[in-house]
Amino acid sequence: MAETLGTLSDKLTIVKLKQYHTEDEQRLASLERQEAQLRDEIDEFVAAAFGGKIPLEKLTFSANKVYKKEGNETREINGGIGGIFSFLADTNCKLWHVQEKVYEFETVPVEEKDSIVKDLAILNLERNQCIDEMDKTFRAIIESIV
């Protein structure tokens, strides 16, 4: 997949979640390096975009999810880059906790299983929508100044 501001931001929020949920010193050191690398990549990407070094069409890379919209309603994502980033971080936190239940799915009561699967589906859709919306918003900002 091509890297965009949205995909880099998504990766950074996941690294931060991993840092929060681990105490292993080796893993924390590795995650610290990943965080620094992603922060640098984001800074370089933004600078290159503002500097006209990235073609406009490469600022977006839509997920193009194919799914039945009826019954799979997602929350509305709006705001600027900061608001979308916040929504993405929140979504990834929720996704993390639902995914934790899946790791021990056999212990989940039968009456809760459908709800967990549905939550995973909706949160994954919202995650991809956040990435796409961040990319579109960033592209619009770049287009307005170029």
Residue pairs with C-beta under 8 A, 6 or more apart in sequence:
1 7
1 61
2 58
2 61
3 41
3 45
4 45
4 58
4 59
4 60
4 61
4 131
4 134
4 135
4 138
5 42
5 45
5 46
5 49
5 59
5 81
5 134
5 135
5 138
6 88
6 130
6 131
6 132
6 133
6 134
6 135
6 138
7 61
7 131
8 38
8 41
8 42
8 45
9 42
9 85
9 88
9 131
9 134
10 88
10 92
10 127
10 130
10 131
11 38
12 35
12 38
12 39
12 42
13 85
13 88
13 89
13 92
14 92
15 31
15 34
15 35
15 38
16 35
16 89
17 92
17 93
17 96
18 27
18 31
19 28
19 31
19 32
19 35
21 96
22 28
22 31
45 54
48 54
49 59
49 138
49 142
50 142
50 145
52 146
56 139
56 142
56 143
56 146
59 135
59 138
59 139
59 142
60 132
60 135
60 136
60 139
61 135
62 132
62 135
63 128
63 129
63 131
63 132
65 125
65 128
67 121
67 125
72 121
72 122
72 125
73 122
74 122
74 125
74 126
74 129
75 87
75 126
77 84
77 87
77 126
77 129
77 130
77 133
79 86
79 87
80 137
81 134
81 137
81 138
81 141
84 130
84 133
84 134
84 137
85 134
87 126
87 130
88 127
88 130
88 131
88 134
91 123
91 126
91 127
91 130
92 127
94 119
94 123
95 120
95 123
95 124
95 127
98 116
98 119
98 120
98 123
99 120
101 108
101 116
102 116
102 120
105 113
105 116
108 116
